[in-house]
Amino acid sequence: MKYRLLSPGPTPVPERVLTAMANPIWHHRTPAFEGTFQKCREGLAWLFQTQQEVLTLSCSGTGAFEAVYQSCFSPGDTVITVAGGKFGERWGNMARAFGFNAVVVDCPWGEAIEVAKVKAALEQHPQAKAVVVCASETSTGVRHPYEAIAALVKERDETLMILDAITALGVWDLRPERDGIDVLVTGSQKALMLPPGLAFVSLSGKAWKMCDKSKSPRYYFDLKKELKNQKVNQTAYTPAVSLIEGLHESLKMMQEEGLPAIFARHSRLARATRMGVTALGLELFAKTPADSVTSVVQPAGLKPDAVYKGLMNRANITIAGGQDAVKGKIFRIAHLGYYDELDIITVLAAIEIVLRQEGYTQFQPGAGVGAASEILKDGFVAQDATAARRS
Ligand SMILES: Cc1ncc(COP(=O)(O)O)c(C=O)c1O
């Protein structure tokens, strides 16, 4: 049976990108590599919709957060983090690991953070050097109201707005300068349609100034050192050369599709997925769902992880299950990156079959697929990844 990957990272990689990564390895201290890297820098600035340099790091998204924490702050600094899911909680834990004073704003899993709670934390800790929020909390499928939080942070000269956009950038319209985001982080294995292994980060002028004051020990992850190198199309250390070849191709694909079409496609696939699962009588777990991943409460009475495991073992489809507090209780369907309408129809059809096999029969066969088709009935407008190859 064909393998199908619908997890919110890693996500599928298009053939064009896989082929590009199979090119012979360039040495990274050569004009050939520098030419590719320059095009990637331009493409990333386009994707981030920023005037700032977007740095490429050879690590996963968590590594980019380490780089930001070590480069911007000093032990003893106060950092406010928003919990409410595995990744929000991670940024609080990491702050503690670096000896910062982590002020964690609690939020029930599945809910969006109340902006008033962050406002209160800022008022209580006016010396805070940063507020850290996930745009899309992948573990719950929630979109947090980061724009309103950024508006609060903007008024403070000594506080940075740090946005984990690891499953948000390339999904919806996010612009650091317009939205008041000082530090924007994303990773390769999500909407960028690449394998895991690269992370990307942009810093505002305010954030770069903060870097001048940081006293945290650092060596490999040093954003100022990377900035100096990347401005001349080099990296401080050996980069993941093949992934950068892939990045060059994936950025080309994204530019062919165009940002408005990319955002519209994600919104459409997300709406179709939500319509499909609710038509099966299932409940969405996220109160304010993000367009990157749809989290669904598993019907009562089923074995823990019945849907997730049923898809994995019987349909060769990997979606995601629940983590930590909601382990076994929810399942999550990804639609960020290289997905089209038929991916959604296929996974909904497979979910219907697995649900019936598991004994949940409170829907008409085809109800989920039918509801999703209503949203998708204008036709197949998702990007054609093979177009460039055929022309
Ligand atoms: C919102 C969010 N933040 C952080 C991470 C961690 O990124 P990585 O696994 O690339 O280190 C992920 C990964 O799924 C994520 O979805």
The ligand as a Tripos MOL2 file, in Angstrom:
@<TRIPOS>MOLECULE
LIG
   16    16     1     0     0
SMALL
NO_CHARGES

@<TRIPOS>ATOM
      1 C1          4.8620   25.0430   16.7700 C.3       1 LIG1
      2 C2          6.1300   24.2500   16.8490 C.ar      1 LIG1
      3 N1          7.1370   24.7350   17.5670 N.ar      1 LIG1
      4 C3          8.2970   24.0740   17.6720 C.ar      1 LIG1
      5 C4          8.4950   22.8590   17.0760 C.ar      1 LIG1
      6 C5          9.7900   22.1480   17.2470 C.3       1 LIG1
      7 O1         10.4800   22.1720   16.0610 O.3       1 LIG1
      8 P1         11.5720   21.0640   15.7260 P.3       1 LIG1
      9 O2         10.9300   19.7470   15.9120 O.co2     1 LIG1
     10 O3         11.8840   21.3960   14.2790 O.co2     1 LIG1
     11 O4         12.7120   21.3010   16.6280 O.co2     1 LIG1
     12 C6          7.4730   22.3010   16.3250 C.ar      1 LIG1
     13 C7          7.6310   20.9820   15.7070 C.2       1 LIG1
     14 O5          6.6840   20.3000   15.3730 O.2       1 LIG1
     15 C8          6.2610   23.0200   16.2070 C.ar      1 LIG1
     16 O6          5.2510   22.5250   15.4730 O.3       1 LIG1
@<TRIPOS>BOND
     1     1     2 1
     2     2     3 ar
     3     2    15 ar
     4     3     4 ar
     5     4     5 ar
     6     5     6 1
     7     5    12 ar
     8     6     7 1
     9     7     8 1
    10     8     9 2
    11     8    10 1
    12     8    11 1
    13    12    13 1
    14    12    15 ar
    15    13    14 2
    16    15    16 1
@<TRIPOS>SUBSTRUCTURE
     1 LIG1         1 GROUP 0 **** ****
